[in-house]
Amino acid sequence: MQVSEAMSTDIAAVDISQSLAHGAKHMLAEDVGSVIVIEDGTPRGIVTESDVMTAALEADEPISAIPIETAMTSPVKTISPTENLMNAARKMKTHEVKRFPVMDRIELVGIITFSDLIWNVSELVEEKDSEEEFFSEPV
């Protein structure tokens, strides 16, 4: 199964010029755990709920005074819509992240999260079994 089949195409994104409060409000309004930070149409970072809490505690000022850019993780790790779910799971583990913006060349087309992988765990098991069969066959 490809990433494109499991990803969400509803992308919560905010402009890099916005405040952290704007990003947090957007997450709440969209009922998501992160927002993609965009600059000139290109993803430049990602801000998660955890990033909002960390920045708020460290800044000792209202989150409306904190530029979203200071709380984002950048550069943002992305994945192609044509990658399979097993590769997405491996990359999440390797990079220690729970979500990847999905880029089709230079266009942001979706987001895939750890939750998306869980919802498709049966397909992940099938992919793993197929890999094991392939590599265990005699040459």
Secondary structure, DSSP 4 states (H G I P E B T S, - for coil): -BHHHHSB----EEETTSBHHHHHHHHHHHT-SEEEEEETTEEEEEEEHHHHHHHHHHH-S-GGGSBHHHHSBSSPP-B-TTSBHHHHHHHHHHHT-SEEEEEETTEEEEEEEHHHHHHTHHHHHHHHHHHHHHHHS--
